[in-house]
Structure formats: C-alpha cells, structure tokens
Amino acid sequence: MKKVIALILSLVLIVAFALTVAGCKKAEAPKPAEAPATAPAAPAAPAAPTAPAGK
C-alpha cells in the first residue's frame, strides 16, 4: 500500500511541477504604440512688411 501512495504522490508532484513550468510563461512586453503620422507642415506666415528706412 505504501508503494501505491508513493507512486500517486510522485505523479501528483510531477504533474504539479510540469504545470508550474508550462503555466508560468513570461508575459510579453506590450508593443510600443505607433507614432501618429505627422501632419503636413502648416504654411509659413507671410513676412510682416518692414517700415520705410528714412522719413
């Protein structure tokens, strides 16, 4: 009877160890979010008129 109990206990321990190793997979790192497409550059503001040099 002791051999049967030892066999069952060893099988339970082996199964528990196998499930522990197989079940504890390293979590995947989340993929970095894709950078949004850059919007087209706004047109440059027109240059302000300059005042006349000598008055």
N, CA, C and O atoms as a Tripos MOL2 file, in Angstrom:
@<TRIPOS>MOLECULE
protein
  220   219    55     0     0
PROTEIN
NO_CHARGES

@<TRIPOS>ATOM
      1 N           0.8210   -1.1940    0.0000 N.3       1 MET1
      2 CA          0.0000    0.0000    0.0000 C.3       1 MET1
      3 C           0.8650    1.2580    0.0000 C.2       1 MET1
      4 O           0.5210    2.2530   -0.6390 O.2       1 MET1
      5 N           1.9820    1.2110    0.7140 N.am      2 LYS2
      6 CA          2.8570    2.3880    0.7700 C.3       2 LYS2
      7 C           3.4280    2.7100   -0.6080 C.2       2 LYS2
      8 O           3.6220    3.8760   -0.9530 O.2       2 LYS2
      9 N           3.6970    1.6580   -1.3970 N.am      3 LYS3
     10 CA          4.2500    1.8980   -2.7300 C.3       3 LYS3
     11 C           3.2230    2.6010   -3.6300 C.2       3 LYS3
     12 O           3.5830    3.4590   -4.4360 O.2       3 LYS3
     13 N           1.9590    2.2360   -3.4880 N.am      4 VAL4
     14 CA          0.9090    2.8540   -4.2970 C.3       4 VAL4
     15 C           0.7630    4.3300   -3.9290 C.2       4 VAL4
     16 O           0.6420    5.1870   -4.8040 O.2       4 VAL4
     17 N           0.7750    4.6140   -2.6390 N.am      5 ILE5
     18 CA          0.6640    6.0060   -2.1900 C.3       5 ILE5
     19 C           1.8780    6.8120   -2.6500 C.2       5 ILE5
     20 O           1.7280    7.9560   -3.0800 O.2       5 ILE5
     21 N           3.0680    6.2370   -2.5650 N.am      6 ALA6
     22 CA          4.2810    6.9210   -3.0020 C.3       6 ALA6
     23 C           4.2370    7.1780   -4.5100 C.2       6 ALA6
     24 O           4.6570    8.2370   -4.9760 O.2       6 ALA6
     25 N           3.7280    6.2100   -5.2650 N.am      7 LEU7
     26 CA          3.6280    6.3760   -6.7150 C.3       7 LEU7
     27 C           2.6340    7.4850   -7.0690 C.2       7 LEU7
     28 O           2.9230    8.3330   -7.9130 O.2       7 LEU7
     29 N           1.4740    7.4790   -6.4300 N.am      8 ILE8
     30 CA          0.4690    8.5160   -6.6950 C.3       8 ILE8
     31 C           0.9970    9.8930   -6.2990 C.2       8 ILE8
     32 O           0.8270   10.8620   -7.0400 O.2       8 ILE8
     33 N           1.6350    9.9810   -5.1350 N.am      9 LEU9
     34 CA          2.1890   11.2520   -4.6860 C.3       9 LEU9
     35 C           3.2650   11.7580   -5.6390 C.2       9 LEU9
     36 O           3.3130   12.9510   -5.9410 O.2       9 LEU9
     37 N           4.1210   10.8720   -6.1110 N.am     10 SER10
     38 CA          5.1750   11.3020   -7.0370 C.3      10 SER10
     39 C           4.5730   11.7670   -8.3630 C.2      10 SER10
     40 O           5.0510   12.7360   -8.9520 O.2      10 SER10
     41 N           3.5220   11.0790   -8.8400 N.am     11 LEU11
     42 CA          2.8790   11.5070  -10.0820 C.3      11 LEU11
     43 C           2.2110   12.8720   -9.9080 C.2      11 LEU11
     44 O           2.2590   13.7120  -10.8070 O.2      11 LEU11
     45 N           1.5900   13.0870   -8.7490 N.am     12 VAL12
     46 CA          0.9640   14.3820   -8.4870 C.3      12 VAL12
     47 C           2.0190   15.4800   -8.4600 C.2      12 VAL12
     48 O           1.8030   16.5580   -9.0130 O.2      12 VAL12
     49 N           3.1430   15.2220   -7.8300 N.am     13 LEU13
     50 CA          4.2000   16.2290   -7.7700 C.3      13 LEU13
     51 C           4.7780   16.5170   -9.1610 C.2      13 LEU13
     52 O           5.0670   17.6670   -9.4920 O.2      13 LEU13
     53 N           4.9400   15.4790   -9.9600 N.am     14 ILE14
     54 CA          5.4700   15.6720  -11.3160 C.3      14 ILE14
     55 C           4.5020   16.5010  -12.1490 C.2      14 ILE14
     56 O           4.9170   17.4080  -12.8700 O.2      14 ILE14
     57 N           3.2070   16.1880  -12.0490 N.am     15 VAL15
     58 CA          2.2030   16.9460  -12.7990 C.3      15 VAL15
     59 C           2.1620   18.3900  -12.3190 C.2      15 VAL15
     60 O           2.0680   19.3060  -13.1360 O.2      15 VAL15
     61 N           2.2320   18.6060  -11.0140 N.am     16 ALA16
     62 CA          2.2050   19.9710  -10.4800 C.3      16 ALA16
     63 C           3.4180   20.7560  -10.9620 C.2      16 ALA16
     64 O           3.2990   21.9250  -11.3290 O.2      16 ALA16
     65 N           4.5820   20.1170  -10.9630 N.am     17 PHE17
     66 CA          5.7920   20.8030  -11.4340 C.3      17 PHE17
     67 C           5.6850   21.1310  -12.9210 C.2      17 PHE17
     68 O           6.0680   22.2210  -13.3460 O.2      17 PHE17
     69 N           5.1670   20.1900  -13.7120 N.am     18 ALA18
     70 CA          5.0340   20.4170  -15.1520 C.3      18 ALA18
     71 C           4.0620   21.5620  -15.4320 C.2      18 ALA18
     72 O           4.3090   22.3860  -16.3130 O.2      18 ALA18
     73 N           2.9610   21.6140  -14.6860 N.am     19 LEU19
     74 CA          2.0060   22.7090  -14.8890 C.3      19 LEU19
     75 C           2.5860   24.0480  -14.4560 C.2      19 LEU19
     76 O           2.2920   25.0850  -15.0520 O.2      19 LEU19
     77 N           3.4030   24.0170  -13.4260 N.am     20 THR20
     78 CA          4.0210   25.2570  -12.9610 C.3      20 THR20
     79 C           4.9790   25.8030  -14.0140 C.2      20 THR20
     80 O           4.9850   27.0010  -14.2970 O.2      20 THR20
     81 N           5.7770   24.9270  -14.5850 N.am     21 VAL21
     82 CA          6.7440   25.3650  -15.5910 C.3      21 VAL21
     83 C           6.0230   25.8050  -16.8630 C.2      21 VAL21
     84 O           6.3750   26.8270  -17.4530 O.2      21 VAL21
     85 N           5.0270   25.0480  -17.2840 N.am     22 ALA22
     86 CA          4.3330   25.3620  -18.5340 C.3      22 ALA22
     87 C           3.3900   26.5480  -18.3630 C.2      22 ALA22
     88 O           3.1510   27.2810  -19.3230 O.2      22 ALA22
     89 N           2.8510   26.7520  -17.1680 N.am     23 GLY23
     90 CA          1.8650   27.7930  -16.9620 C.3      23 GLY23
     91 C           2.4550   29.1470  -16.6660 C.2      23 GLY23
     92 O           1.7590   30.1520  -16.8120 O.2      23 GLY23
     93 N           3.6900   29.2230  -16.2620 N.am     24 CYS24
     94 CA          4.2920   30.4990  -15.8810 C.3      24 CYS24
     95 C           5.1470   31.0320  -17.0200 C.2      24 CYS24
     96 O           6.3690   31.1290  -16.9020 O.2      24 CYS24
     97 N           4.5030   31.3700  -18.1080 N.am     25 LYS25
     98 CA          5.2500   31.9300  -19.2280 C.3      25 LYS25
     99 C           5.4830   33.3990  -18.9550 C.2      25 LYS25
    100 O           4.6530   34.0740  -18.3470 O.2      25 LYS25
    101 N           6.6130   33.8820  -19.4090 N.am     26 LYS26
    102 CA          6.9440   35.2850  -19.2140 C.3      26 LYS26
    103 C           5.9790   36.1360  -20.0320 C.2      26 LYS26
    104 O           5.7570   35.8770  -21.2150 O.2      26 LYS26
    105 N           5.4190   37.1350  -19.4000 N.am     27 ALA27
    106 CA          4.4590   37.9980  -20.0840 C.3      27 ALA27
    107 C           5.1660   38.7820  -21.1910 C.2      27 ALA27
    108 O           6.2880   39.2590  -21.0150 O.2      27 ALA27
    109 N           4.4980   38.9040  -22.3150 N.am     28 GLU28
    110 CA          5.0770   39.6650  -23.4120 C.3      28 GLU28
    111 C           4.9960   41.1530  -23.0990 C.2      28 GLU28
    112 O           4.0130   41.6390  -22.5400 O.2      28 GLU28
    113 N           6.0420   41.8520  -23.4710 N.am     29 ALA29
    114 CA          6.0380   43.3080  -23.2870 C.3      29 ALA29
    115 C           5.0710   43.8980  -24.2970 C.2      29 ALA29
    116 O           5.0400   43.4630  -25.4480 O.2      29 ALA29
    117 N           4.2840   44.8770  -23.8880 N.am     30 PRO30
    118 CA          3.3550   45.4750  -24.8490 C.3      30 PRO30
    119 C           4.1080   46.1560  -25.9790 C.2      30 PRO30
    120 O           5.1520   46.7740  -25.7710 O.2      30 PRO30
    121 N           3.5650   46.0320  -27.1610 N.am     31 LYS31
    122 CA          4.2160   46.6570  -28.3130 C.3      31 LYS31
    123 C           4.1160   48.1670  -28.1760 C.2      31 LYS31
    124 O           3.0870   48.6730  -27.7290 O.2      31 LYS31
    125 N           5.1570   48.8960  -28.5480 N.am     32 PRO32
    126 CA          5.0750   50.3640  -28.4630 C.3      32 PRO32
    127 C           4.0070   50.8750  -29.4210 C.2      32 PRO32
    128 O           3.8440   50.3590  -30.5270 O.2      32 PRO32
    129 N           3.2950   51.8820  -28.9830 N.am     33 ALA33
    130 CA          2.2370   52.4560  -29.8150 C.3      33 ALA33
    131 C           2.8630   53.1000  -31.0450 C.2      33 ALA33
    132 O           3.9090   53.7460  -30.9740 O.2      33 ALA33
    133 N           2.2020   52.9070  -32.1520 N.am     34 GLU34
    134 CA          2.7330   53.5020  -33.3800 C.3      34 GLU34
    135 C           2.6190   55.0200  -33.2930 C.2      34 GLU34
    136 O           1.6100   55.5550  -32.8340 O.2      34 GLU34
    137 N           3.6610   55.6970  -33.7390 N.am     35 ALA35
    138 CA          3.6410   57.1590  -33.7330 C.3      35 ALA35
    139 C           2.6360   57.6110  -34.7810 C.2      35 ALA35
    140 O           2.6410   57.1120  -35.9060 O.2      35 ALA35
    141 N           1.7850   58.5430  -34.4190 N.am     36 PRO36
    142 CA          0.8090   59.0130  -35.4150 C.3      36 PRO36
    143 C           1.5310   59.6730  -36.5870 C.2      36 PRO36
    144 O           2.5920   60.2740  -36.4210 O.2      36 PRO36
    145 N           0.9490   59.5530  -37.7480 N.am     37 ALA37
    146 CA          1.5550   60.1580  -38.9380 C.3      37 ALA37
    147 C           1.6220   61.6630  -38.7270 C.2      37 ALA37
    148 O           0.6660   62.2920  -38.2720 O.2      37 ALA37
    149 N           2.7540   62.2110  -39.0640 N.am     38 THR38
    150 CA          2.9090   63.6530  -38.8480 C.3      38 THR38
    151 C           2.0340   64.4120  -39.8280 C.2      38 THR38
    152 O           1.9600   64.0750  -41.0100 O.2      38 THR38
    153 N           1.3820   65.4290  -39.3270 N.am     39 ALA39
    154 CA          0.5170   66.2520  -40.1710 C.3      39 ALA39
    155 C           1.3970   67.0920  -41.0910 C.2      39 ALA39
    156 O           2.5280   67.4240  -40.7350 O.2      39 ALA39
    157 N           0.8910   67.4330  -42.2550 N.am     40 PRO40
    158 CA          1.6950   68.2830  -43.1360 C.3      40 PRO40
    159 C           1.9920   69.6150  -42.4420 C.2      40 PRO40
    160 O           1.1590   70.1630  -41.7190 O.2      40 PRO40
    161 N           3.1600   70.0940  -42.6770 N.am     41 ALA41
    162 CA          3.5720   71.3400  -42.0160 C.3      41 ALA41
    163 C           2.6630   72.4820  -42.4510 C.2      41 ALA41
    164 O           2.2980   72.6010  -43.6210 O.2      41 ALA41
    165 N           2.3100   73.3150  -41.4830 N.am     42 ALA42
    166 CA          1.4720   74.4810  -41.7990 C.3      42 ALA42
    167 C           2.2890   75.4580  -42.6380 C.2      42 ALA42
    168 O           3.4940   75.6030  -42.4280 O.2      42 ALA42
    169 N           1.6380   76.1280  -43.5840 N.am     43 PRO43
    170 CA          2.4010   77.0930  -44.3860 C.3      43 PRO43
    171 C           2.9290   78.2090  -43.5010 C.2      43 PRO43
    172 O           2.2780   78.6230  -42.5410 O.2      43 PRO43
    173 N           4.0960   78.6790  -43.8320 N.am     44 ALA44
    174 CA          4.7210   79.7350  -43.0380 C.3      44 ALA44
    175 C           3.9150   81.0220  -43.1730 C.2      44 ALA44
    176 O           3.3740   81.3300  -44.2350 O.2      44 ALA44
    177 N           3.8500   81.7530  -42.0870 N.am     45 ALA45
    178 CA          3.1190   83.0240  -42.1100 C.3      45 ALA45
    179 C           3.8660   84.0010  -43.0060 C.2      45 ALA45
    180 O           5.0970   84.0100  -43.0240 O.2      45 ALA45
    181 N           3.1370   84.8210  -43.7460 N.am     46 PRO46
    182 CA          3.8280   85.7980  -44.6060 C.3      46 PRO46
    183 C           4.6270   86.7790  -43.7550 C.2      46 PRO46
    184 O           4.2360   87.1230  -42.6390 O.2      46 PRO46
    185 N           5.7250   87.2080  -44.2950 N.am     47 ALA47
    186 CA          6.5970   88.1290  -43.5600 C.3      47 ALA47
    187 C           5.8980   89.4740  -43.3870 C.2      47 ALA47
    188 O           5.2280   89.9580  -44.2990 O.2      47 ALA47
    189 N           6.0580   90.0570  -42.2340 N.am     48 ALA48
    190 CA          5.4450   91.3740  -41.9710 C.3      48 ALA48
    191 C           6.1530   92.4190  -42.8010 C.2      48 ALA48
    192 O           7.3750   92.3720  -42.9470 O.2      48 ALA48
    193 N           5.3960   93.3750  -43.3540 N.am     49 PRO49
    194 CA          6.0620   94.4300  -44.1380 C.3      49 PRO49
    195 C           6.9590   95.2750  -43.2340 C.2      49 PRO49
    196 O           6.6230   95.5410  -42.0790 O.2      49 PRO49
    197 N           8.0760   95.6820  -43.7640 N.am     50 THR50
    198 CA          9.0070   96.4860  -42.9870 C.3      50 THR50
    199 C           8.6970   97.9730  -43.2110 C.2      50 THR50
    200 O           8.2060   98.3760  -44.2660 O.2      50 THR50
    201 N           8.9900   98.7360  -42.2220 N.am     51 ALA51
    202 CA          8.7600  100.1840  -42.3250 C.3      51 ALA51
    203 C           9.8290  100.7930  -43.2350 C.2      51 ALA51
    204 O          10.9550  100.2980  -43.2890 O.2      51 ALA51
    205 N           9.4800  101.8570  -43.9420 N.am     52 PRO52
    206 CA         10.4810  102.5170  -44.7970 C.3      52 PRO52
    207 C          11.6600  103.0150  -43.9550 C.2      52 PRO52
    208 O          11.4890  103.3940  -42.7960 O.2      52 PRO52
    209 N          12.8260  103.0080  -44.5350 N.am     53 ALA53
    210 CA         14.0570  103.3080  -43.7990 C.3      53 ALA53
    211 C          14.1450  104.7840  -43.3900 C.2      53 ALA53
    212 O          14.4250  105.0540  -42.2220 O.2      53 ALA53
    213 N          13.9330  105.7060  -44.2470 N.am     54 GLY54
    214 CA         14.1660  107.0900  -43.8570 C.3      54 GLY54
    215 C          12.9570  107.9740  -44.1480 C.2      54 GLY54
    216 O          12.5440  108.0920  -45.3020 O.2      54 GLY54
    217 N          12.4050  108.5750  -43.1530 N.am     55 LYS55
    218 CA         11.3240  109.5170  -43.3720 C.3      55 LYS55
    219 C          11.5080  110.7460  -42.5970 C.2      55 LYS55
    220 O          10.6770  111.6520  -42.6690 O.2      55 LYS55
@<TRIPOS>BOND
     1     1     2 1
     2     2     3 1
     3     3     4 2
     4     3     5 am
     5     5     6 1
     6     6     7 1
     7     7     8 2
     8     7     9 am
     9     9    10 1
    10    10    11 1
    11    11    12 2
    12    11    13 am
    13    13    14 1
    14    14    15 1
    15    15    16 2
    16    15    17 am
    17    17    18 1
    18    18    19 1
    19    19    20 2
    20    19    21 am
    21    21    22 1
    22    22    23 1
    23    23    24 2
    24    23    25 am
    25    25    26 1
    26    26    27 1
    27    27    28 2
    28    27    29 am
    29    29    30 1
    30    30    31 1
    31    31    32 2
    32    31    33 am
    33    33    34 1
    34    34    35 1
    35    35    36 2
    36    35    37 am
    37    37    38 1
    38    38    39 1
    39    39    40 2
    40    39    41 am
    41    41    42 1
    42    42    43 1
    43    43    44 2
    44    43    45 am
    45    45    46 1
    46    46    47 1
    47    47    48 2
    48    47    49 am
    49    49    50 1
    50    50    51 1
    51    51    52 2
    52    51    53 am
    53    53    54 1
    54    54    55 1
    55    55    56 2
    56    55    57 am
    57    57    58 1
    58    58    59 1
    59    59    60 2
    60    59    61 am
    61    61    62 1
    62    62    63 1
    63    63    64 2
    64    63    65 am
    65    65    66 1
    66    66    67 1
    67    67    68 2
    68    67    69 am
    69    69    70 1
    70    70    71 1
    71    71    72 2
    72    71    73 am
    73    73    74 1
    74    74    75 1
    75    75    76 2
    76    75    77 am
    77    77    78 1
    78    78    79 1
    79    79    80 2
    80    79    81 am
    81    81    82 1
    82    82    83 1
    83    83    84 2
    84    83    85 am
    85    85    86 1
    86    86    87 1
    87    87    88 2
    88    87    89 am
    89    89    90 1
    90    90    91 1
    91    91    92 2
    92    91    93 am
    93    93    94 1
    94    94    95 1
    95    95    96 2
    96    95    97 am
    97    97    98 1
    98    98    99 1
    99    99   100 2
   100    99   101 am
   101   101   102 1
   102   102   103 1
   103   103   104 2
   104   103   105 am
   105   105   106 1
   106   106   107 1
   107   107   108 2
   108   107   109 am
   109   109   110 1
   110   110   111 1
   111   111   112 2
   112   111   113 am
   113   113   114 1
   114   114   115 1
   115   115   116 2
   116   115   117 am
   117   117   118 1
   118   118   119 1
   119   119   120 2
   120   119   121 am
   121   121   122 1
   122   122   123 1
   123   123   124 2
   124   123   125 am
   125   125   126 1
   126   126   127 1
   127   127   128 2
   128   127   129 am
   129   129   130 1
   130   130   131 1
   131   131   132 2
   132   131   133 am
   133   133   134 1
   134   134   135 1
   135   135   136 2
   136   135   137 am
   137   137   138 1
   138   138   139 1
   139   139   140 2
   140   139   141 am
   141   141   142 1
   142   142   143 1
   143   143   144 2
   144   143   145 am
   145   145   146 1
   146   146   147 1
   147   147   148 2
   148   147   149 am
   149   149   150 1
   150   150   151 1
   151   151   152 2
   152   151   153 am
   153   153   154 1
   154   154   155 1
   155   155   156 2
   156   155   157 am
   157   157   158 1
   158   158   159 1
   159   159   160 2
   160   159   161 am
   161   161   162 1
   162   162   163 1
   163   163   164 2
   164   163   165 am
   165   165   166 1
   166   166   167 1
   167   167   168 2
   168   167   169 am
   169   169   170 1
   170   170   171 1
   171   171   172 2
   172   171   173 am
   173   173   174 1
   174   174   175 1
   175   175   176 2
   176   175   177 am
   177   177   178 1
   178   178   179 1
   179   179   180 2
   180   179   181 am
   181   181   182 1
   182   182   183 1
   183   183   184 2
   184   183   185 am
   185   185   186 1
   186   186   187 1
   187   187   188 2
   188   187   189 am
   189   189   190 1
   190   190   191 1
   191   191   192 2
   192   191   193 am
   193   193   194 1
   194   194   195 1
   195   195   196 2
   196   195   197 am
   197   197   198 1
   198   198   199 1
   199   199   200 2
   200   199   201 am
   201   201   202 1
   202   202   203 1
   203   203   204 2
   204   203   205 am
   205   205   206 1
   206   206   207 1
   207   207   208 2
   208   207   209 am
   209   209   210 1
   210   210   211 1
   211   211   212 2
   212   211   213 am
   213   213   214 1
   214   214   215 1
   215   215   216 2
   216   215   217 am
   217   217   218 1
   218   218   219 1
   219   219   220 2
@<TRIPOS>SUBSTRUCTURE
     1 MET1         2 RESIDUE 1 A MET
     2 LYS2         6 RESIDUE 1 A LYS
     3 LYS3        10 RESIDUE 1 A LYS
     4 VAL4        14 RESIDUE 1 A VAL
     5 ILE5        18 RESIDUE 1 A ILE
     6 ALA6        22 RESIDUE 1 A ALA
     7 LEU7        26 RESIDUE 1 A LEU
     8 ILE8        30 RESIDUE 1 A ILE
     9 LEU9        34 RESIDUE 1 A LEU
    10 SER10       38 RESIDUE 1 A SER
    11 LEU11       42 RESIDUE 1 A LEU
    12 VAL12       46 RESIDUE 1 A VAL
    13 LEU13       50 RESIDUE 1 A LEU
    14 ILE14       54 RESIDUE 1 A ILE
    15 VAL15       58 RESIDUE 1 A VAL
    16 ALA16       62 RESIDUE 1 A ALA
    17 PHE17       66 RESIDUE 1 A PHE
    18 ALA18       70 RESIDUE 1 A ALA
    19 LEU19       74 RESIDUE 1 A LEU
    20 THR20       78 RESIDUE 1 A THR
    21 VAL21       82 RESIDUE 1 A VAL
    22 ALA22       86 RESIDUE 1 A ALA
    23 GLY23       90 RESIDUE 1 A GLY
    24 CYS24       94 RESIDUE 1 A CYS
    25 LYS25       98 RESIDUE 1 A LYS
    26 LYS26      102 RESIDUE 1 A LYS
    27 ALA27      106 RESIDUE 1 A ALA
    28 GLU28      110 RESIDUE 1 A GLU
    29 ALA29      114 RESIDUE 1 A ALA
    30 PRO30      118 RESIDUE 1 A PRO
    31 LYS31      122 RESIDUE 1 A LYS
    32 PRO32      126 RESIDUE 1 A PRO
    33 ALA33      130 RESIDUE 1 A ALA
    34 GLU34      134 RESIDUE 1 A GLU
    35 ALA35      138 RESIDUE 1 A ALA
    36 PRO36      142 RESIDUE 1 A PRO
    37 ALA37      146 RESIDUE 1 A ALA
    38 THR38      150 RESIDUE 1 A THR
    39 ALA39      154 RESIDUE 1 A ALA
    40 PRO40      158 RESIDUE 1 A PRO
    41 ALA41      162 RESIDUE 1 A ALA
    42 ALA42      166 RESIDUE 1 A ALA
    43 PRO43      170 RESIDUE 1 A PRO
    44 ALA44      174 RESIDUE 1 A ALA
    45 ALA45      178 RESIDUE 1 A ALA
    46 PRO46      182 RESIDUE 1 A PRO
    47 ALA47      186 RESIDUE 1 A ALA
    48 ALA48      190 RESIDUE 1 A ALA
    49 PRO49      194 RESIDUE 1 A PRO
    50 THR50      198 RESIDUE 1 A THR
    51 ALA51      202 RESIDUE 1 A ALA
    52 PRO52      206 RESIDUE 1 A PRO
    53 ALA53      210 RESIDUE 1 A ALA
    54 GLY54      214 RESIDUE 1 A GLY
    55 LYS55      218 RESIDUE 1 A LYS
